[in-house]
Every structure is written in structure tokens, then in C-alpha cells.
Amino acid sequence: QVQLVESGGGLVQAGGSLRLSCRASGIVFKFYAMGWYRQAPGKQRELVATIDTESRTNYIDSVKGRSTISRDNAKNTVYLQMNTLKPDDTAVYYCNAESGLHRHWGQGTQVTVSS
């Protein structure tokens, strides 16, 4: 049974930081590209950042320079460090694992940034 469990969300003031974690089980983690997505109320889910099996990273423009995605294959965990948070970053953040035709999602963690 595949499980992706996110943690680290919460309420933070604008300008603050959060570190999201996603621990995977039931998959061979090192073979999966990992990603963070987010969905704000009334909006479509959007990709935030990805990290492939070689730890190459990609970010959407709105978080570039403010966020860092990383992975620890020994801990089956992917992280998203977010700094200088803005109210527009408020959303539910989802962890995603992808390998070939296999794609798995976590249950999401709420991030709320107050102005």
C-alpha cells in the first residue's frame, strides 16, 4: 500500500518560513520523481516544484528564489523549504510521486499565510 504523508503546514505571517515534509512508504522511493503541488480555494491545482531521481529541480516562477525542494532517499522523504511567504502562497500543498505510469498523491497539508 502506497502512502505519502505530508506534514509541516500551518499558519504563518507574511515573510515567515515553513518546511514541508512528505514521507513515502510502499514505493521504491529512489526511483520516483517527487513533486509539490498546491491548490488554493477556487483555483486549479498547480505544480510548485519537482525533483527528479537525479535531484535535478524545477520551480514555478512565483516561488523561484524563495523555495527549495530536496530529497533524502535514505529517509524516503521529500522536503519543501519555503521562505519569505506571501498571502498568495496560501493553499493546500500536496506531495506527488511519479514513476512511469505510476502516480501517487498525499492527502495534503494546509499552509495559510496571514498578511
N, CA, C and O atoms as CSV, one atom per row, in Angstrom:
chain,resi,resn,atom,element,x,y,z
A,1,GLN,N,N,0.851,-1.195,0.000
A,1,GLN,CA,C,0.000,0.000,0.000
A,1,GLN,C,C,0.885,1.243,0.000
A,1,GLN,O,O,1.738,1.416,0.870
A,2,VAL,N,N,0.667,2.092,-0.982
A,2,VAL,CA,C,1.461,3.300,-1.102
A,2,VAL,C,C,0.871,4.393,-0.217
A,2,VAL,O,O,-0.337,4.631,-0.220
A,3,GLN,N,N,1.733,5.041,0.529
A,3,GLN,CA,C,1.298,6.177,1.342
A,3,GLN,C,C,2.290,7.316,1.203
A,3,GLN,O,O,3.504,7.122,1.273
A,4,LEU,N,N,1.751,8.499,1.008
A,4,LEU,CA,C,2.544,9.731,1.053
A,4,LEU,C,C,1.926,10.584,2.151
A,4,LEU,O,O,0.755,10.957,2.074
A,5,VAL,N,N,2.704,10.884,3.153
A,5,VAL,CA,C,2.179,11.606,4.305
A,5,VAL,C,C,2.909,12.939,4.440
A,5,VAL,O,O,4.105,12.988,4.728
A,6,GLU,N,N,2.156,14.019,4.224
A,6,GLU,CA,C,2.724,15.357,4.336
A,6,GLU,C,C,2.607,15.876,5.764
A,6,GLU,O,O,1.715,15.492,6.520
A,7,SER,N,N,3.523,16.745,6.100
A,7,SER,CA,C,3.484,17.419,7.397
A,7,SER,C,C,4.212,18.748,7.275
A,7,SER,O,O,4.910,19.001,6.293
A,8,GLY,N,N,4.041,19.591,8.280
A,8,GLY,CA,C,4.779,20.847,8.318
A,8,GLY,C,C,3.980,22.072,7.951
A,8,GLY,O,O,4.482,23.191,8.061
A,9,GLY,N,N,2.749,21.889,7.517
A,9,GLY,CA,C,1.927,23.051,7.197
A,9,GLY,C,C,1.489,23.773,8.463
A,9,GLY,O,O,1.728,23.311,9.578
A,10,GLY,N,N,0.847,24.909,8.263
A,10,GLY,CA,C,0.367,25.672,9.410
A,10,GLY,C,C,0.077,27.099,9.046
A,10,GLY,O,O,0.022,27.466,7.873
A,11,LEU,N,N,-0.109,27.902,10.074
A,11,LEU,CA,C,-0.390,29.326,9.919
A,11,LEU,C,C,0.885,30.104,10.191
A,11,LEU,O,O,1.546,29.903,11.210
A,12,VAL,N,N,1.221,30.992,9.271
A,12,VAL,CA,C,2.442,31.775,9.410
A,12,VAL,C,C,2.180,33.184,8.899
A,12,VAL,O,O,1.354,33.383,8.008
A,13,GLN,N,N,2.872,34.146,9.456
A,13,GLN,CA,C,2.736,35.525,8.982
A,13,GLN,C,C,3.528,35.723,7.694
A,13,GLN,O,O,4.508,35.024,7.437
A,14,ALA,N,N,3.090,36.676,6.901
A,14,ALA,CA,C,3.814,37.019,5.684
A,14,ALA,C,C,5.269,37.336,6.025
A,14,ALA,O,O,5.566,38.019,7.004
A,15,GLY,N,N,6.160,36.819,5.188
A,15,GLY,CA,C,7.587,36.980,5.432
A,15,GLY,C,C,8.205,35.828,6.191
A,15,GLY,O,O,9.428,35.726,6.282
A,16,GLY,N,N,7.374,34.964,6.734
A,16,GLY,CA,C,7.862,33.835,7.509
A,16,GLY,C,C,8.253,32.656,6.635
A,16,GLY,O,O,8.241,32.734,5.407
A,17,SER,N,N,8.601,31.561,7.303
A,17,SER,CA,C,9.079,30.366,6.612
A,17,SER,C,C,8.363,29.121,7.126
A,17,SER,O,O,7.889,29.073,8.261
A,18,LEU,N,N,8.301,28.133,6.268
A,18,LEU,CA,C,7.798,26.818,6.636
A,18,LEU,C,C,8.611,25.768,5.895
A,18,LEU,O,O,9.133,26.015,4.808
A,19,ARG,N,N,8.706,24.601,6.500
A,19,ARG,CA,C,9.340,23.472,5.833
A,19,ARG,C,C,8.347,22.330,5.793
A,19,ARG,O,O,7.975,21.776,6.828
A,20,LEU,N,N,7.923,21.984,4.598
A,20,LEU,CA,C,7.007,20.866,4.419
A,20,LEU,C,C,7.811,19.583,4.217
A,20,LEU,O,O,8.880,19.586,3.607
A,21,SER,N,N,7.271,18.502,4.741
A,21,SER,CA,C,7.889,17.186,4.573
A,21,SER,C,C,6.867,16.225,4.013
A,21,SER,O,O,5.671,16.355,4.270
A,22,CYS,N,N,7.335,15.269,3.254
A,22,CYS,CA,C,6.467,14.211,2.726
A,22,CYS,C,C,7.233,12.905,2.813
A,22,CYS,O,O,8.242,12.706,2.137
A,23,ARG,N,N,6.731,12.023,3.659
A,23,ARG,CA,C,7.375,10.727,3.815
A,23,ARG,C,C,6.598,9.675,3.043
A,23,ARG,O,O,5.383,9.547,3.191
A,24,ALA,N,N,7.310,8.930,2.223
A,24,ALA,CA,C,6.688,7.914,1.368
A,24,ALA,C,C,6.926,6.522,1.916
A,24,ALA,O,O,7.969,6.231,2.500
A,25,SER,N,N,5.942,5.674,1.716
A,25,SER,CA,C,6.098,4.261,2.036
A,25,SER,C,C,5.375,3.447,0.967
A,25,SER,O,O,4.447,3.934,0.321
A,26,GLY,N,N,5.810,2.205,0.792
A,26,GLY,CA,C,5.161,1.342,-0.195
A,26,GLY,C,C,5.684,1.517,-1.608
A,26,GLY,O,O,5.173,0.891,-2.536
A,27,ILE,N,N,6.700,2.362,-1.789
A,27,ILE,CA,C,7.326,2.536,-3.100
A,27,ILE,C,C,8.846,2.479,-2.937
A,27,ILE,O,O,9.377,2.668,-1.842
A,28,VAL,N,N,9.527,2.214,-4.045
A,28,VAL,CA,C,10.990,2.307,-4.040
A,28,VAL,C,C,11.312,3.760,-4.337
A,28,VAL,O,O,11.402,4.179,-5.490
A,29,PHE,N,N,11.480,4.506,-3.271
A,29,PHE,CA,C,11.485,5.971,-3.334
A,29,PHE,C,C,12.506,6.515,-4.334
A,29,PHE,O,O,12.213,7.465,-5.059
A,30,LYS,N,N,13.686,5.930,-4.378
A,30,LYS,CA,C,14.764,6.483,-5.204
A,30,LYS,C,C,14.448,6.430,-6.695
A,30,LYS,O,O,15.094,7.112,-7.491
A,31,PHE,N,N,13.472,5.635,-7.073
A,31,PHE,CA,C,13.100,5.513,-8.481
A,31,PHE,C,C,11.978,6.476,-8.883
A,31,PHE,O,O,11.554,6.487,-10.038
A,32,TYR,N,N,11.504,7.274,-7.939
A,32,TYR,CA,C,10.384,8.166,-8.189
A,32,TYR,C,C,10.829,9.623,-8.236
A,32,TYR,O,O,11.583,10.093,-7.383
A,33,ALA,N,N,10.342,10.322,-9.254
A,33,ALA,CA,C,10.414,11.775,-9.236
A,33,ALA,C,C,9.360,12.275,-8.258
A,33,ALA,O,O,8.253,11.740,-8.190
A,34,MET,N,N,9.715,13.298,-7.508
A,34,MET,CA,C,8.813,13.815,-6.481
A,34,MET,C,C,8.452,15.255,-6.785
A,34,MET,O,O,9.235,16.002,-7.370
A,35,GLY,N,N,7.266,15.624,-6.381
A,35,GLY,CA,C,6.834,16.986,-6.623
A,35,GLY,C,C,5.927,17.509,-5.531
A,35,GLY,O,O,5.307,16.748,-4.788
A,36,TRP,N,N,5.864,18.812,-5.454
A,36,TRP,CA,C,4.912,19.502,-4.585
A,36,TRP,C,C,3.957,20.289,-5.476
A,36,TRP,O,O,4.377,21.017,-6.376
A,37,TYR,N,N,2.678,20.129,-5.209
A,37,TYR,CA,C,1.624,20.869,-5.875
A,37,TYR,C,C,0.857,21.636,-4.805
A,37,TYR,O,O,0.966,21.351,-3.612
A,38,ARG,N,N,0.084,22.612,-5.259
A,38,ARG,CA,C,-0.775,23.313,-4.323
A,38,ARG,C,C,-2.093,23.679,-4.985
A,38,ARG,O,O,-2.184,23.836,-6.202
A,39,GLN,N,N,-3.107,23.810,-4.145
A,39,GLN,CA,C,-4.429,24.200,-4.631
A,39,GLN,C,C,-5.022,25.203,-3.675
A,39,GLN,O,O,-5.273,24.904,-2.507
A,40,ALA,N,N,-5.240,26.395,-4.185
A,40,ALA,CA,C,-5.882,27.449,-3.411
A,40,ALA,C,C,-7.393,27.370,-3.626
A,40,ALA,O,O,-7.841,26.828,-4.637
A,41,PRO,N,N,-8.181,27.900,-2.696
A,41,PRO,CA,C,-9.638,27.855,-2.840
A,41,PRO,C,C,-10.090,28.459,-4.161
A,41,PRO,O,O,-9.688,29.568,-4.514
A,42,GLY,N,N,-10.923,27.731,-4.888
A,42,GLY,CA,C,-11.458,28.230,-6.144
A,42,GLY,C,C,-10.504,28.188,-7.310
A,42,GLY,O,O,-10.826,28.670,-8.396
A,43,LYS,N,N,-9.323,27.613,-7.099
A,43,LYS,CA,C,-8.325,27.559,-8.170
A,43,LYS,C,C,-7.938,26.118,-8.479
A,43,LYS,O,O,-8.174,25.210,-7.682
A,44,GLN,N,N,-7.346,25.929,-9.643
A,44,GLN,CA,C,-6.890,24.602,-10.023
A,44,GLN,C,C,-5.593,24.262,-9.282
A,44,GLN,O,O,-4.842,25.142,-8.862
A,45,ARG,N,N,-5.365,22.980,-9.140
A,45,ARG,CA,C,-4.105,22.533,-8.539
A,45,ARG,C,C,-2.965,22.898,-9.487
A,45,ARG,O,O,-3.058,22.702,-10.699
A,46,GLU,N,N,-1.892,23.430,-8.912
A,46,GLU,CA,C,-0.753,23.807,-9.738
A,46,GLU,C,C,0.536,23.202,-9.189
A,46,GLU,O,O,0.691,22.972,-7.990
A,47,LEU,N,N,1.445,22.957,-10.119
A,47,LEU,CA,C,2.748,22.440,-9.745
A,47,LEU,C,C,3.568,23.550,-9.093
A,47,LEU,O,O,3.585,24.678,-9.585
A,48,VAL,N,N,4.233,23.244,-8.012
A,48,VAL,CA,C,5.093,24.213,-7.321
A,48,VAL,C,C,6.559,23.922,-7.609
A,48,VAL,O,O,7.311,24.808,-8.015
A,49,ALA,N,N,6.954,22.676,-7.396
A,49,ALA,CA,C,8.363,22.314,-7.569
A,49,ALA,C,C,8.474,20.811,-7.773
A,49,ALA,O,O,7.649,20.037,-7.287
A,50,THR,N,N,9.506,20.416,-8.501
A,50,THR,CA,C,9.777,18.998,-8.702
A,50,THR,C,C,11.252,18.704,-8.471
A,50,THR,O,O,12.114,19.575,-8.586
A,51,ILE,N,N,11.506,17.450,-8.142
A,51,ILE,CA,C,12.883,16.983,-8.028
A,51,ILE,C,C,12.925,15.570,-8.607
A,51,ILE,O,O,12.162,14.698,-8.191
A,52,ASP,N,N,13.818,15.354,-9.565
A,52,ASP,CA,C,13.813,14.040,-10.207
A,52,ASP,C,C,14.736,13.072,-9.464
A,52,ASP,O,O,15.257,13.379,-8.392
A,53,THR,N,N,14.917,11.909,-10.057
A,53,THR,CA,C,15.701,10.874,-9.385
A,53,THR,C,C,17.185,11.227,-9.300
A,53,THR,O,O,17.929,10.630,-8.522
A,54,GLU,N,N,17.603,12.190,-10.095
A,54,GLU,CA,C,18.992,12.669,-10.043
A,54,GLU,C,C,19.109,13.953,-9.229
A,54,GLU,O,O,20.154,14.604,-9.219
A,55,SER,N,N,18.029,14.305,-8.551
A,55,SER,CA,C,17.953,15.518,-7.719
A,55,SER,C,C,18.043,16.802,-8.520
A,55,SER,O,O,18.456,17.839,-8.001
A,56,ARG,N,N,17.658,16.733,-9.780
A,56,ARG,CA,C,17.527,17.968,-10.559
A,56,ARG,C,C,16.189,18.585,-10.197
A,56,ARG,O,O,15.193,17.877,-10.047
A,57,THR,N,N,16.163,19.889,-10.058
A,57,THR,CA,C,14.970,20.559,-9.550
A,57,THR,C,C,14.382,21.524,-10.562
A,57,THR,O,O,15.048,21.983,-11.490
A,58,ASN,N,N,13.103,21.814,-10.343
A,58,ASN,CA,C,12.394,22.755,-11.191
A,58,ASN,C,C,11.360,23.460,-10.334
A,58,ASN,O,O,10.763,22.848,-9.449
A,59,TYR,N,N,11.142,24.751,-10.592
A,59,TYR,CA,C,10.210,25.543,-9.786
A,59,TYR,C,C,9.338,26.401,-10.687
A,59,TYR,O,O,9.744,26.790,-11.782
A,60,ILE,N,N,8.125,26.690,-10.205
A,60,ILE,CA,C,7.343,27.696,-10.900
A,60,ILE,C,C,7.930,29.064,-10.553
A,60,ILE,O,O,8.564,29.253,-9.516
A,61,ASP,N,N,7.691,30.010,-11.464
A,61,ASP,CA,C,8.319,31.324,-11.324
A,61,ASP,C,C,7.971,32.003,-10.005
A,61,ASP,O,O,8.809,32.687,-9.417
A,62,SER,N,N,6.755,31.817,-9.546
A,62,SER,CA,C,6.301,32.566,-8.367
A,62,SER,C,C,7.006,32.143,-7.077
A,62,SER,O,O,6.939,32.868,-6.084
A,63,VAL,N,N,7.675,30.998,-7.065
A,63,VAL,CA,C,8.373,30.556,-5.848
A,63,VAL,C,C,9.882,30.499,-6.037
A,63,VAL,O,O,10.616,30.246,-5.082
A,64,LYS,N,N,10.351,30.732,-7.254
A,64,LYS,CA,C,11.794,30.702,-7.507
A,64,LYS,C,C,12.509,31.702,-6.622
A,64,LYS,O,O,12.065,32.840,-6.471
A,65,GLY,N,N,13.615,31.276,-6.039
A,65,GLY,CA,C,14.386,32.139,-5.161
A,65,GLY,C,C,13.874,32.173,-3.741
A,65,GLY,O,O,14.563,32.660,-2.845
A,66,ARG,N,N,12.675,31.666,-3.521
A,66,ARG,CA,C,12.078,31.657,-2.170
A,66,ARG,C,C,11.919,30.251,-1.621
A,66,ARG,O,O,11.727,30.070,-0.419
A,67,SER,N,N,11.996,29.260,-2.490
A,67,SER,CA,C,11.705,27.893,-2.078
A,67,SER,C,C,12.794,26.941,-2.543
A,67,SER,O,O,13.452,27.170,-3.558
A,68,THR,N,N,12.971,25.875,-1.786
A,68,THR,CA,C,13.943,24.846,-2.136
A,68,THR,C,C,13.324,23.478,-1.919
A,68,THR,O,O,12.861,23.158,-0.824
A,69,ILE,N,N,13.320,22.674,-2.974
A,69,ILE,CA,C,12.874,21.289,-2.850
A,69,ILE,C,C,14.111,20.402,-2.721
A,69,ILE,O,O,15.116,20.621,-3.397
A,70,SER,N,N,14.027,19.416,-1.861
A,70,SER,CA,C,15.150,18.495,-1.671
A,70,SER,C,C,14.593,17.122,-1.311
A,70,SER,O,O,13.421,16.976,-0.965
A,71,ARG,N,N,15.456,16.130,-1.400
A,71,ARG,CA,C,15.022,14.775,-1.069
A,71,ARG,C,C,16.115,14.060,-0.291
A,71,ARG,O,O,17.306,14.329,-0.448
A,72,ASP,N,N,15.665,13.135,0.557
A,72,ASP,CA,C,16.574,12.276,1.308
A,72,ASP,C,C,16.124,10.845,1.034
A,72,ASP,O,O,15.162,10.361,1.630
A,73,ASN,N,N,16.818,10.189,0.143
A,73,ASN,CA,C,16.412,8.840,-0.250
A,73,ASN,C,C,16.546,7.839,0.897
A,73,ASN,O,O,15.829,6.838,0.934
A,74,ALA,N,N,17.449,8.102,1.820
A,74,ALA,CA,C,17.604,7.198,2.965
A,74,ALA,C,C,16.396,7.268,3.902
A,74,ALA,O,O,16.098,6.315,4.622
A,75,LYS,N,N,15.710,8.409,3.879
A,75,LYS,CA,C,14.537,8.591,4.744
A,75,LYS,C,C,13.228,8.537,3.964
A,75,LYS,O,O,12.155,8.747,4.530
A,76,ASN,N,N,13.316,8.256,2.665
A,76,ASN,CA,C,12.102,8.214,1.823
A,76,ASN,C,C,11.281,9.491,1.962
A,76,ASN,O,O,10.053,9.444,2.034
A,77,THR,N,N,11.958,10.616,1.999
A,77,THR,CA,C,11.291,11.876,2.303
A,77,THR,C,C,11.714,12.968,1.322
A,77,THR,O,O,12.876,13.071,0.931
A,78,VAL,N,N,10.737,13.768,0.947
A,78,VAL,CA,C,10.983,14.961,0.148
A,78,VAL,C,C,10.555,16.164,0.966
A,78,VAL,O,O,9.593,16.103,1.731
A,79,TYR,N,N,11.283,17.256,0.795
A,79,TYR,CA,C,11.030,18.472,1.575
A,79,TYR,C,C,10.765,19.645,0.644
A,79,TYR,O,O,11.197,19.663,-0.509
A,80,LEU,N,N,10.045,20.619,1.176
A,80,LEU,CA,C,9.891,21.902,0.501
A,80,LEU,C,C,10.106,22.987,1.545
A,80,LEU,O,O,9.268,23.208,2.420
A,81,GLN,N,N,11.229,23.648,1.435
A,81,GLN,CA,C,11.510,24.785,2.307
A,81,GLN,C,C,10.985,26.035,1.625
A,81,GLN,O,O,11.375,26.349,0.501
A,82,MET,N,N,10.109,26.739,2.301
A,82,MET,CA,C,9.515,27.949,1.732
A,82,MET,C,C,9.851,29.132,2.622
A,82,MET,O,O,9.578,29.119,3.822
A,83,ASN,N,N,10.438,30.139,2.032
A,83,ASN,CA,C,10.825,31.342,2.752
A,83,ASN,C,C,10.085,32.553,2.187
A,83,ASN,O,O,9.484,32.501,1.114
A,84,THR,N,N,10.150,33.631,2.942
A,84,THR,CA,C,9.507,34.880,2.518
A,84,THR,C,C,8.098,34.604,1.998
A,84,THR,O,O,7.732,35.015,0.897
A,85,LEU,N,N,7.328,33.911,2.805
A,85,LEU,CA,C,5.986,33.509,2.391
A,85,LEU,C,C,5.088,34.720,2.193
A,85,LEU,O,O,5.213,35.739,2.873
A,86,LYS,N,N,4.177,34.570,1.236
A,86,LYS,CA,C,3.225,35.621,0.889
A,86,LYS,C,C,1.816,35.085,1.058
A,86,LYS,O,O,1.601,33.874,1.015
A,87,PRO,N,N,0.847,35.986,1.252
A,87,PRO,CA,C,-0.553,35.515,1.338
A,87,PRO,C,C,-0.968,34.683,0.116
A,87,PRO,O,O,-1.793,33.777,0.241
A,88,ASP,N,N,-0.410,34.977,-1.049
A,88,ASP,CA,C,-0.737,34.206,-2.258
A,88,ASP,C,C,-0.243,32.771,-2.201
A,88,ASP,O,O,-0.646,31.944,-3.019
A,89,ASP,N,N,0.622,32.468,-1.249
A,89,ASP,CA,C,1.090,31.089,-1.076
A,89,ASP,C,C,0.084,30.235,-0.299
A,89,ASP,O,O,0.268,29.026,-0.163
A,90,THR,N,N,-0.957,30.855,0.199
A,90,THR,CA,C,-1.968,30.113,0.945
A,90,THR,C,C,-2.645,29.078,0.059
A,90,THR,O,O,-3.188,29.406,-0.996
A,91,ALA,N,N,-2.606,27.836,0.495
A,91,ALA,CA,C,-3.157,26.741,-0.301
A,91,ALA,C,C,-3.004,25.443,0.487
A,91,ALA,O,O,-2.337,25.393,1.520
A,92,VAL,N,N,-3.641,24.397,-0.033
A,92,VAL,CA,C,-3.325,23.053,0.426
A,92,VAL,C,C,-2.186,22.545,-0.451
A,92,VAL,O,O,-2.262,22.590,-1.679
A,93,TYR,N,N,-1.138,22.066,0.193
A,93,TYR,CA,C,0.039,21.581,-0.519
A,93,TYR,C,C,0.031,20.059,-0.546
A,93,TYR,O,O,-0.117,19.399,0.483
A,94,TYR,N,N,0.195,19.522,-1.745
A,94,TYR,CA,C,0.145,18.083,-1.949
A,94,TYR,C,C,1.499,17.557,-2.427
A,94,TYR,O,O,2.186,18.188,-3.230
A,95,CYS,N,N,1.847,16.414,-1.919
A,95,CYS,CA,C,3.040,15.701,-2.352
A,95,CYS,C,C,2.657,14.722,-3.462
A,95,CYS,O,O,1.592,14.106,-3.420
A,96,ASN,N,N,3.529,14.590,-4.442
A,96,ASN,CA,C,3.269,13.713,-5.575
A,96,ASN,C,C,4.510,12.868,-5.843
A,96,ASN,O,O,5.639,13.353,-5.767
A,97,ALA,N,N,4.277,11.595,-6.160
A,97,ALA,CA,C,5.358,10.690,-6.545
A,97,ALA,C,C,5.024,10.101,-7.902
A,97,ALA,O,O,3.909,9.629,-8.126
A,98,GLU,N,N,5.999,10.129,-8.813
A,98,GLU,CA,C,5.715,9.691,-10.176
A,98,GLU,C,C,6.871,8.870,-10.716
A,98,GLU,O,O,8.037,9.251,-10.614
A,99,SER,N,N,6.508,7.720,-11.301
A,99,SER,CA,C,7.497,6.872,-11.958
A,99,SER,C,C,6.806,6.135,-13.079
A,99,SER,O,O,5.966,5.269,-12.831
A,100,GLY,N,N,7.147,6.465,-14.307
A,100,GLY,CA,C,6.470,5.867,-15.446
A,100,GLY,C,C,4.977,6.136,-15.379
A,100,GLY,O,O,4.550,7.288,-15.306
A,101,LEU,N,N,4.192,5.081,-15.405
A,101,LEU,CA,C,2.734,5.228,-15.364
A,101,LEU,C,C,2.186,5.300,-13.940
A,101,LEU,O,O,0.984,5.473,-13.736
A,102,HIS,N,N,3.070,5.166,-12.968
A,102,HIS,CA,C,2.642,5.149,-11.569
A,102,HIS,C,C,2.675,6.565,-11.007
A,102,HIS,O,O,3.684,7.263,-11.108
A,103,ARG,N,N,1.564,6.973,-10.419
A,103,ARG,CA,C,1.473,8.304,-9.841
A,103,ARG,C,C,0.677,8.213,-8.544
A,103,ARG,O,O,-0.394,7.608,-8.488
A,104,HIS,N,N,1.226,8.829,-7.510
A,104,HIS,CA,C,0.596,8.756,-6.197
A,104,HIS,C,C,0.541,10.131,-5.565
A,104,HIS,O,O,1.404,10.976,-5.806
A,105,TRP,N,N,-0.492,10.348,-4.747
A,105,TRP,CA,C,-0.696,11.640,-4.092
A,105,TRP,C,C,-0.807,11.465,-2.584
A,105,TRP,O,O,-1.264,10.437,-2.084
A,106,GLY,N,N,-0.376,12.498,-1.884
A,106,GLY,CA,C,-0.632,12.572,-0.455
A,106,GLY,C,C,-1.981,13.216,-0.198
A,106,GLY,O,O,-2.696,13.594,-1.126
A,107,GLN,N,N,-2.315,13.334,1.077
A,107,GLN,CA,C,-3.625,13.866,1.458
A,107,GLN,C,C,-3.622,15.388,1.562
A,107,GLN,O,O,-4.681,16.009,1.644
A,108,GLY,N,N,-2.452,15.977,1.558
A,108,GLY,CA,C,-2.344,17.430,1.584
A,108,GLY,C,C,-2.119,17.988,2.973
A,108,GLY,O,O,-2.513,17.395,3.977
A,109,THR,N,N,-1.473,19.146,3.008
A,109,THR,CA,C,-1.270,19.869,4.260
A,109,THR,C,C,-1.559,21.348,4.005
A,109,THR,O,O,-1.116,21.916,3.007
A,110,GLN,N,N,-2.296,21.950,4.907
A,110,GLN,CA,C,-2.739,23.337,4.720
A,110,GLN,C,C,-1.626,24.303,5.097
A,110,GLN,O,O,-1.004,24.182,6.152
A,111,VAL,N,N,-1.392,25.255,4.220
A,111,VAL,CA,C,-0.496,26.372,4.501
A,111,VAL,C,C,-1.314,27.651,4.399
A,111,VAL,O,O,-1.928,27.927,3.369
A,112,THR,N,N,-1.316,28.420,5.468
A,112,THR,CA,C,-2.043,29.684,5.494
A,112,THR,C,C,-1.083,30.787,5.876
A,112,THR,O,O,-0.428,30.737,6.917
A,113,VAL,N,N,-1.012,31.794,5.005
A,113,VAL,CA,C,-0.107,32.924,5.235
A,113,VAL,C,C,-0.954,34.165,5.487
A,113,VAL,O,O,-1.719,34.593,4.623
A,114,SER,N,N,-0.813,34.726,6.657
A,114,SER,CA,C,-1.600,35.909,7.006
A,114,SER,C,C,-0.811,37.180,6.664
A,114,SER,O,O,0.417,37.221,6.748
A,115,SER,N,N,-1.556,38.198,6.280
A,115,SER,CA,C,-0.902,39.471,5.894
A,115,SER,C,C,-0.718,40.392,7.081
A,115,SER,O,O,-0.189,41.493,6.931
